[in-house]
Amino acid sequence: MPAEWEQHLSTWLAWPHNLDTWESHDLREVENVYIKIIQNLITGELINILIENKSFQKRIISLLNSSELNTKQIYFHEILTNDAWIRDFGPNFIVRKSSSGKQTAINRWQFNSWGEKYPWQKDNEANDKIIRKSKITYFDPKIVLEGGAIDVNGEGTCLTTSTCLLNLNRNGGLSVEKMEKYLKNYLGVKKIIWLNGSLKGDDTDGHVDNLARFVNRTTIVYISEKDKTNENFLSLKGIEESLKKARNPDGKPFLLIPLPMPRKIKDNNFHLPASYANFYIGNNAVLLPAFNDPNDKVAQDILQLCFPRKKIVPIDSRILIKGLGGVHCITQQQPMCTE
């Protein structure tokens, strides 16, 4: 599995429509966020969008035209979904080098809505439909695994969490040894860094893309909380200690860079799992979740140092987090293939 900063052919999105995730008046605002995301990605890569039907396509094209965006680089696919979180149910692309360039394949992981928390049948079937339409070779590990639960550096190391991958609600509670064998066989990694914990309000049981991310082969940014009274303090402190002990396949430590936490965001007294770690790395831009918070700028400056050649684009994610997700959760990269 290539690192996210490696060259993309395209980004995949699933157009939002679930009224249980966002109410109708919120959906309009969510659509505006999608348009801004497309606006900042389309200059560097193609866009693939899963839609419910042709009427969705007409509406999206109208919104894109209003923003003067080139729709020739956008491909629509009538593939039904339960929700918009394509990071978790969408294709997990992998590559291998060949004599004439690179070959692309898809890992067809199973999806059960983070432990059967919400309806998921359409989401789980979407991958099969993408595979059939794209005619890309695929592998079928036959276990549940979400894209937001893993992060790789493209050089043999994978970040993940035991709270998610080893949870009884995914695969009946696979052992560490069995899960590591799946990750090594299907992602092509040699070393797995296990973290333990999750943010308050996170219904994924601790996806790593909300906690810690590779920004280059040797550097990891991670969420840090300095306030000892914060309910996330102990969990995040444990993750920090685990990262300090982590080593790459050659036994070398990683450079660690802390990211701040935004202020508490609540919806009807429910703590929302807002995180600056949920950024998406496009070809030309890094899309950073923003929350109208003083730490938005701090996080932006940190990521600018990590990606000096890319534009860091704050994406107002207050409406996304009301649906319990962020920018990374609604995007999925397809790596470049020259064959």
Secondary structure, DSSP 8 states (H G I E B T S, - for coil): ---TTS-EEEEEEE----TTTS-HHHHHHHHHHHHHHHHHHTTTSEEEEEESSHHHHHHHHHHHHHTT--GGGEEEEE---SSS-HHHHS-EEEEEEETTEEEEEEE--B--HHHHSS--HHHHHHHHHHHHHHT-EEE---SB--GGG-EE-SSSEEEEEHHHHT-HHHHS---HHHHHHHHHHHH--SEEEEE----TT-TTS--GGGTEEEEETTEEEEE----TTSTTHHHHHHHHHHHHH-B-TTS-B-EEEEE------EETTEE----TT--EE-SSEEEEEE-SSTHHHHHHHHHHHH-TTSEEEEEE-HHHHHTT--TGGG-EEEE----
